[in-house]
Every structure is written in C-alpha cells, then in structure tokens.
C-alpha cells in the first residue's frame, strides 16, 4: 500500500466529471487500498479518486462507525430527503471549512471492488460524507455549496472529507 499525494485546489482534475470505472481488477483493488491509506494518513473521513489525480468514479468513506470503510465505484444517488446543515472540510482545501446544507438522508447505488452492485442508505454525518465524495466525482466542490466560512474557533472536532 502507498500513501498518494493529495491534489490541491485549483487542480483541473478536481472540477472534472470523472469517467466510469470499466475494469474491476487488481489495479483497482490496489488503488482502493492506497486511497484508504492516504485518507487515514491525512485524517480524512472520505477521499475521491480525483483528489489523488485520478479521473475515475471511485470514492471511499469511513466515518469510524459500524459501516466501516465504504468503497463506492460508479456511485449514483437514487434518492435523498430531509435537510441538514453542518461544517465541512476537504483534504484538497487544507484549513478551509464552511457550513454546507445537504439532504439528511441519501440512498445510493454503487459497485464494490469486485464489481458487485449494492445499495446503501445513510443519514446524518454518513449521508453528508457520501454526498461530499460523490460531488467530487461530478466535479462539484464543497466551496460551491458553502453558506458561510467558519473560523478556527468554531471547528471543534470537524473532520475533513
């Protein structure tokens, strides 16, 4: 496993609509392992492939709950409901945090590393993290959704995605 370099804004890959994954092979499995190690190394709760310079629809989320690490290949949002507003950060925007409003519930469909389709329903912080990472795959940055930026003293315990 390897720690990959995090791509920082304004790198162009961060604002691209990523290509779907077509091959579910050892190379994909290694990339997912590297993404996990990179996310943990940088104290993140999510990481999308464009954040390490790869233009593919691959993202992972791990908020340290009972779901463990969620690997999402070619994810798509099927349904959302409700509303939540809370702080978000991003590994590609170090030391920048803002308040973002997102749906409180999300249902997604995605593939795992072996190419098996699954659906997942999430609420609250997990839903927020999943939506943040899927946004990355569509070239949408959290900064486009910030209602207000937060000062350092407002950030107790905020995780970067």
C-alpha positions in Angstrom: 0.0 0.0 0.0 1.1 3.5 -0.6 0.3 7.0 0.5 -0.7 9.1 -2.5 -0.2 12.8 -2.9 -3.4 14.8 -2.3 -4.2 17.1 -5.2 -4.9 20.7 -4.1 -7.3 23.2 -5.5 -7.2 24.7 -8.2 -6.0 21.5 -10.0 -8.2 20.9 -13.0 -9.0 17.3 -12.2 -11.0 18.4 -9.1 -13.6 20.1 -11.3 -14.0 17.3 -13.9 -16.9 14.9 -14.3 -15.0 11.7 -13.8 -15.0 8.6 -16.1 -16.9 5.5 -15.1 -14.7 2.5 -14.0 -14.9 -0.3 -16.5 -12.3 -2.8 -15.2 -12.7 -4.4 -11.8 -9.2 -5.9 -11.4 -6.1 -6.0 -9.1 -5.1 -2.5 -10.2 -8.5 -1.1 -8.9 -8.1 -3.1 -5.6 -4.6 -1.6 -5.1 -5.9 1.9 -5.8 -8.7 1.4 -3.2 -6.1 0.2 -0.7 -3.9 3.2 -1.4 -6.9 5.6 -1.2 -7.7 4.2 2.3 -4.1 4.6 3.5 -4.0 8.1 2.1 -7.3 9.1 3.7 -6.1 7.7 7.1 -2.7 9.4 6.8 -4.4 12.8 6.3 -7.0 12.3 9.0 -9.9 12.3 6.5 -13.3 10.6 6.6 -13.6 10.3 2.8 -11.5 10.5 -0.4 -12.4 10.6 -4.0 -10.1 9.5 -6.9 -9.7 13.0 -8.3 -8.2 14.1 -5.0 -5.2 11.9 -5.9 -5.2 13.0 -9.5 -7.3 10.1 -11.0 -10.2 10.9 -13.3 -12.4 7.9 -12.3 -15.6 7.4 -10.4 -14.1 5.9 -7.3 -14.6 7.2 -3.7 -14.3 5.8 -0.2 -15.9 6.9 3.1 -15.1 5.8 6.6 -16.5 7.8 9.5 -15.4 5.2 12.0 -18.9 3.8 12.6 -20.5 0.3 12.2 -20.4 0.5 8.4 -16.6 0.6 8.4 -15.0 1.5 5.1 -17.5 2.1 2.3 -16.0 1.7 -1.2 -18.1 3.3 -3.9 -17.3 2.6 -7.6 -19.5 4.3 -10.2 -21.9 5.5 -7.4 -25.1 7.3 -8.1 -27.6 8.9 -5.9 -31.0 7.3 -6.1 -32.9 9.3 -3.5 -32.5 12.0 -0.9 -34.7 13.6 1.7 -34.6 15.9 4.6 -32.1 18.6 5.3 -29.1 19.1 7.5 -26.6 22.0 7.8 -23.2 21.4 9.2 -19.5 22.1 8.9 -17.4 20.5 6.1 -13.8 20.5 5.2 -11.9 18.9 2.3 -8.4 17.4 2.1 -7.9 19.3 -1.2 -8.6 22.6 0.7 -6.4 22.4 3.8 -7.5 24.6 6.7 -10.7 25.7 4.9 -14.1 24.9 6.5 -17.6 26.0 5.7 -21.2 25.5 6.6 -23.0 23.4 4.0 -26.6 22.3 3.7 -27.3 18.9 2.3 -30.0 16.3 2.4 -30.1 14.4 5.7 -30.8 11.1 4.0 -29.3 9.6 0.9 -29.8 6.3 -0.9 -27.1 5.3 -3.4 -26.3 2.5 -5.8 -22.7 1.6 -6.4 -20.3 -1.2 -7.1 -17.8 -2.8 -4.8 -14.2 -3.6 -5.7 -15.3 -7.0 -7.2 -17.9 -5.4 -9.5 -20.9 -6.4 -7.4 -23.7 -3.9 -7.3 -25.0 -2.7 -3.9 -27.4 -0.1 -2.5 -26.8 1.8 0.7 -28.9 4.1 2.8 -27.3 6.6 5.1 -28.4 9.5 7.3 -26.8 12.5 9.1 -23.0 12.6 9.0 -22.5 9.5 6.9 -25.0 10.8 4.3 -23.1 14.1 4.3 -19.7 12.4 3.8 -21.1 10.2 1.0 -22.7 13.1 -0.8 -19.4 15.2 -0.5 -17.4 12.4 -2.1 -19.9 11.8 -4.9 -19.9 15.5 -5.6 -16.1 15.2 -6.2 -16.8 12.6 -8.9 -19.1 15.1 -10.6 -16.5 17.9 -10.4 -18.5 19.7 -7.7 -16.5 21.2 -4.9 -17.9 21.9 -1.4 -16.9 25.5 -1.7 -19.7 26.0 -4.2 -22.2 25.0 -1.5 -20.8 26.9 1.5 -23.3 29.3 3.0 -20.6 30.7 5.3 -16.9 30.0 6.0 -16.0 29.0 9.6 -13.3 30.4 11.8 -10.9 28.1 13.6 -12.5 28.5 17.0 -15.8 27.2 15.5 -14.3 23.9 14.4 -14.1 21.7 17.5 -14.0 18.1 16.2 -14.7 18.8 12.5 -13.4 16.1 10.1 -12.1 16.7 6.6 -13.7 14.7 3.7 
